[in-house]
Amino acid sequence: MAAALALAGASPLATPVVASPVVASEPDEILLQRAGEADFILLGENTHGTREYYHERARITLELVRAGEVRAVAIEGDYAGGERVNRYVRGLGGDRTARQALSSFDEFPAWMWRNQEFETFVEALRTINLERPPEDRVGVYGIDVYDLAGAADAVVAYLKARDARAAAQVERAYSTLTRHGREMSGYARAVARGGSQQTEAQAGVRALAALPPLQGEDAEARFAAERAAATVVAGEEYFRVQVETGYSWNARDRRMAAAAIAVHRHVNRTGPDAGVVIWAHNTHVGDARETSMQERGEVSLGQLLREQGRAYLVGFFTDGGQVMAAEEWGEAPRVHRVRKSLPGSHEYELARGADRQVVLHDPAPASTAKRRLQRAIGVVYLPHQEREAHYIEATPERQFDAVIFVRHTNPVRPHARATAAVRAN
C-alpha cells in the first residue's frame, strides 16, 4: 500500500527532529508513507481533550483516505455513537449534519467525541465518501466496551426485522444485563453474589450465527449487528472482570483489539487490502511492553496489534497549554491549565526542540533508548497529583514508531450539551 503521500496543509517544520538513521527533509511525508504500508495505523493522544491532536489525527487520516490506503476509522468510543456516525459518513440514515450524527455520544465523556474538532473531521470524511461509490466509502466504528445497553438494543432491532422469535429470546436474555444501566453497578453486586450472566450476554452472538447467510442483504448492516452482539459480550466481561479481579484494563484492550481486527477483515472482504486507522489514547496506542504498564501485567491495544504484524503506532505529546477534562469521573469537564512537563521526562526533552516536531523511530530497537517519565492525562485531570496520577515510565523509541510533539496546546471545543455531569446509577 505504500504510496508517495504529501500531508496537505501540514504545518511547516522548523528544525525537524528525526530520531532515526533515515535522512528526511519531510518527516510528515515519511510518516505517511510508513503508515500507508500498515494494516493498522494507531494515532494516539496523551490527553483526551486537546484540540491539536484531533487536527493532526484528522489530517493524517484524511490523507490516507484520499490515497486509498484506509477503508475504516475505529475510535475509542461507544458502539451506538460510532454506528450512527458510520451511517452518516456513508450517506445513510436521517441525520442532516455531523453535529446531529454525533448526538448519540450522550454518556460521559460525551465531549470527547461531541466537539467541533471531531465534527469537522466527520464532515470532511462524508464529503470524500459521497464522491465515491457506496462500496468504496470509508466507515467509522466505535470499538470500546462500555455501551452494552446501546449495543443490546441494536441487536434486538436487527433480529426483529428477520426473526421475531429469536429477537424475543435475545431481548429476554439481555434484560438481565440492560436493567442495570450503563454504569452496571447493579450487575457488579450480582456478580459479587455469584450471579454473573455470561451465558445471557452470548445470546445475540448465537442468534446472529443461526441466521441464514446473506443473500442480497446489506453486508454493512449485518456487520453492525455482529459488532453490537460482540460489544454486549465485551461489556459483560469488562464489568464482571472488574468485580472479580479489581482491574479490567486487559479485558478492555483485548476486546478493542479483537474489534479492530474484525473491522479490518470486514472492510477488506472485497477489493485490494487497505488499512484501519485507530484513534485512541497513547496508553492504548503505545506498546505496553516498553512501559511500566508491563510491570503491572498490563497489555495494550497497540502491543496486541503489533504482535499481529504491520501495525504503525504514533504517539502525541505536548509540553503545556490547556486541556478539557473533568476533576472526577462523571463530572462536568472544564478547561484546565496543563502544567509544564517534569524535568527528565520525554516531553521535557522534546520541549528543548522546535514547537512542532515529527520524530521518526527506526523499526529496530534503539541501542541508546532509555526509560524516562511520560505524561498520560485521561478524561480526568488531577494537576495537584501530577506525578502520581499522570506519569508512567516508558521507552518511547520502542513504544511508538513515530511521535508528534506540539509545544503549546489548546482544549477541544465541546458541543453545548456535551459537558453535563453524569451521575452513576
N, C-alpha and C positions, 0 to 999 in steps of 0.2 A: 504493500500500500504506500510505499514511500513516494512522496511527490515533492516537487520544488514548491514550497509554500512561502508566501510573504504575509506578515502579520499586518493587515490593513489598518492604518490608523494607530499603529503602535507608538508609544512614547519614545522619543529619541533617547539613546543611551549615552550618558557621559561616562567615559572610562569603564566600560562593562567589565565585570568580573567573570572570569571563566576558570573554574577550578577543575581543569581537565587538560590532557595533552592536546586536545583539539584547539587549533588556532582559528578563532572565529571573529569576524568583524560584526556579524549579526547574530548574536546568541538567540534572539527570538526565533529566527528562521530555522536554526539548527534544532531548537526545542520542538518546533512544529514538525520538522521532518522526522525526528525520532519518535515523537508522539504518534505521527501518522502510520508508523510501522507496527504499532502495538494493537493488541486486541482490546485492552482496557487502558484508558487514559484517565488517571485519577488526579483530580485537581483539588487541592486542599484549601485550608484557611486556618490560621492559628487563633482566630476568633470567629464566632458565628454572626457577628453584627458589623462587619467592616465593608464599607461601600466599594473601596478599590478592589477587593478580592472578587466581588461579583463582576466588576468591569473586566478585570483581567481574565477570569474564567469564561465570561461570555465571549470575549474577543477570540480567545484560543478556540473555544468550542465552535463558534460560527465559521472560523476559517477552515477548520477540519470538516465541518458540514459542507461548506461550499466546494471543497476539494473532493468531496465524495469519500472521505476517509472514515466517516462516522455515520451510523444509522440510528443511534439512540443516545439519549441523555438520561442517566439514572441519578437520582438525588437522595440525600439523607433526609427524606421526607416521607409522609404518610401515604398509604396506598390510595385512598379515595381522592385526596387532593391531587396526587400525581396523575391519576387516571382522568380526572376532569381536565387537567391541563393537556394531557396527551390527546384527548379528543379535540380540544380547541386548536392546538398547533397543527393537527391533521385536517382542519377544516370541517370538523364534525361537531355535533351537539348544538345546543341552543344559545351558548354564550356568544355575545357580540364583541366583547373586548377581553383582553388578557386580565384586566382587573376583576371582571366578573368570574372568569375561569379560576382565578386564584382564591376565590372566596371560600372554597371548601377546606382550605387550610385554616380551620377555625378553633383549633386547640393550641394550648401553649406548646412551643413558642411560635405562634402564628406569624409574627413579624419576621421570622427567619426566611419565609418564602413570600409572604404578602408584603412586598416592599417595591418601591419604584425601580430598583435596580433589576430584580428578577422579572418584573413586569415588562421592562424594556427588552430583556432577552427573549422572553416568550413571544412578544410581538414580532421581533426580528426573525425568530425561527419559523413562525407561522408564515411570514411573508416569503421566506425561501421555499417553504413546503408548497405553498399554493402555486408556485411556478413549476411544480413537478407533478408527474402522475402519482396517483394515490399510493401505488406500491413502492415508490421511491421516497416517500416522506419520512422524516425523522421524528421519532416519538419521544415522549418524556415519561419516565416511570419512577414512582416512589418505592424505594426498596427497604425502608425502615420497618420496624416490627410493632410499633405501638398501636396502629389503627386496627385493632381486632374488630371492633364494632362496625366500623365503616366497611371493612372487607367482608364481614359476615353478611351484611345487607346486600352487597354486590353479588355474592354467590347465590343467595336465595332468589334475588331478582332474575338472574340469568337462568336459573333452573325453572322458575315459574313459567317462563316462555317456552320451555322444552319438555319438561316432565313434572307436572304438578304434584304427583305423589312423592317423587324424590325431593322436590322443593319443601314440602311439608315435613318430611322426615328430617331433613337437614336443619330446617328452621327450629324444630323441637330440640334437636341435639345442641345447636348453637345457643339456645336460650339459657342453658346452664352457665354459659360464659358471658353473654352480652348483658345479662341482667345486672352485672356488677359495675357497668360503666367503664369509661376509658382508663381510669386510674387503677381499676381492678383490685382495690383494697379488700373488697368483699371476697374476691377469689383467693387472695392471699390468705385470708383467715380460713377459707375452706381447705386449701392445700395444707395449712398448718395442722388441720384436724384430720388429715389423711384423705381428703375428698377431691383430689385432682380430676380434671375432665380431659385427659389426653385423648381418650378414645372419641369423645364427642367432638373435639377440635378437628379430628381427621374426617368427619362426616362429609364435608364438602369435597375433599380430595377424592374420596371413594365414589361419590355420586357423579362427579365430572368424568372420572375414569370409566364409568359404566355407560356413558352416553355413546351413541354410535359415532363413527369417525365423521369428520367434517365432509359435507357434500355441498359445495357451493356456498357455505356459510362464511361469514366474515372471520378470518383467522385471528384478526386482532381482538375481536370480541371474545372469542374462546380463550385466547391467551390472557386477556384481562381477568376473566373468571378464574382461570387456573392460578394466576398470581394472587388473586383475592383469597382463594382457598388456602394457598401456601402461607399467606400472611396471617390467617387465623391460626394455623398450626404454629407459626413462628411466634406470634404474640402470646399464645398459651404457654409455650415453652419459656419464653423470656420471663413472664411473671411467675411461673412455677419455680424456675431455677433461682430466681431472686429470693424466694422464700426458703427453698431447700438448702441453698448454699450461701446466701447473703450477698452474692455477686453474680451478675448476669451479663457482664461485658462480652465474654467469649460467645455466649449463645447468640447475642445480638449480631456480632461481627460475622460469625459463621453463617447466619441466616442472610445477612446482607450480601455476603459473597456468593451464596447459592442463588440469590435473586439476580445478581448481576450476570452470573453465568447463564441463567435461564433466559434473560433478556438478550444476551449475545447470541445464543442459539436460535432464539425466535426471529430476530431481525435478519439473521444470515441464512434462514431456511431456503431462500431463493437468491440468486444473484451472486456477484463476487463478494468475498469476505470483506467486512468493514468492522470498525471498532465501536466500542461503547465508552462514552465519556461519563465519568462519575464525579459529582460534586459532593464533597463531604469534608469533615474536619480533619486537620493534619493528623490527629491521633488515630483516625481510621485509615487515612490515606497512606501514611508512612509505614514502613516495615517495622513492626514492634520488636523484632529480634535485635534491632540496632538501637534499642532504647531501654530505659529502666523498667518499662512495662513488662518486658520479658521476665524480669526477676520476680514479678508478681504472678507469673504464669499466664499473662495475657497474650492473646494473638490480635491481629488487626486485619481489616479488610484488604489493605494493600499487601500485607505479607501473604495472605491466602491466595490472592490473585497473582502475585509474583511467583509463588510456588507453582502455579499452573502454567507459567511461561508467558512471555510477551505482554507484560504489564509495564506501564510507564508512570512513575509516581512523581508528582510535582507538589512541593510544599510552598506555603506562602507565609511571609513574616513581615513584621513592622518593628520599629524601634519605639514608637509612641504615637499619640494622637488622641482620637476619641473612638468610642465603640458603643453600640446599642447592646445592652444586656440587662438582665434582671439581678436583683440582690438575693432573691430566693426563688426556688422552683415554683412556678405557678403565679408569681407576682408580675405586676406590670413592669415592662422594661423602661429604662431611661438611658440618657446619654451619660456615659462615664468617661472621665479622662484616663487614658491608658498611661500608666507610669513608664518612665524610661526603663529600658531593659537593664537587667542586673549586670555588673561588670563580670567579664569572663564568659558570658552567655553567648550562644550562637548569634542572637540578634545584636548584641553589643559589638561583636566582631564585624558583622555586616554593616553596622552603622558607621564604621570608620571609612567606608567607601562612598559610592555615589548614592544619590537619593533614590534611584530605581536601579536595581541590578537583576540580571538573569544569570544565575550560577549553574553551569552545566557540570555534572559529575560524570566521571568516567565510569563505564559499566563495571569495570574490575574494582575490587576493594582498594581503597586508597591506603597506601602504606603509612602515610603520615596522619591518617584520620585519628581523632581523639574525641572522647566523650566530653561534652560540656552541657551546661544548663540550656534549656529550650522552653520557651513560654507556650502555654496552651490555655486559652480562655474559651469557655463554652458559652451556653446561654445564660449562665450565672457568672458574675464577676465580683470577686472579693478583694479589692485592692489592698485592704488592711491585712490580708493574709497572702499577699502576692507570692512569696517564696514557697510557702507550704501548699497553697491551693492551685497554683498556676504554672509550676515549673516541673518538668521531668528532665532526666538526663538522656542525651542522645548523641549518636554519631551521624550527623546529617549527610555526610558524604556517602554513607551506605544506606541510610534510612530513606533517602529520596534520590531519584535520578536527576532532578533539577530543583532549583529553588528560585522563587521570585521574591524580591525584597522591595518594599515601599517604605521609605523612612517615616513619613507622617501620613496617617490615615484618618478617615472620617467615618461617622456612623452611617449605617443604612438608613433609608427614609421609608419607614413603615406606612402602610395604608392606615387610615384613621381608626378603623375598627380592629386593627391587628395588635393593639397594645393593651388590651384589657387583661386584668388579672384573672387567673383560672384557679379556682379552689378545688382541692382534692375532694372526692366524694367520701 
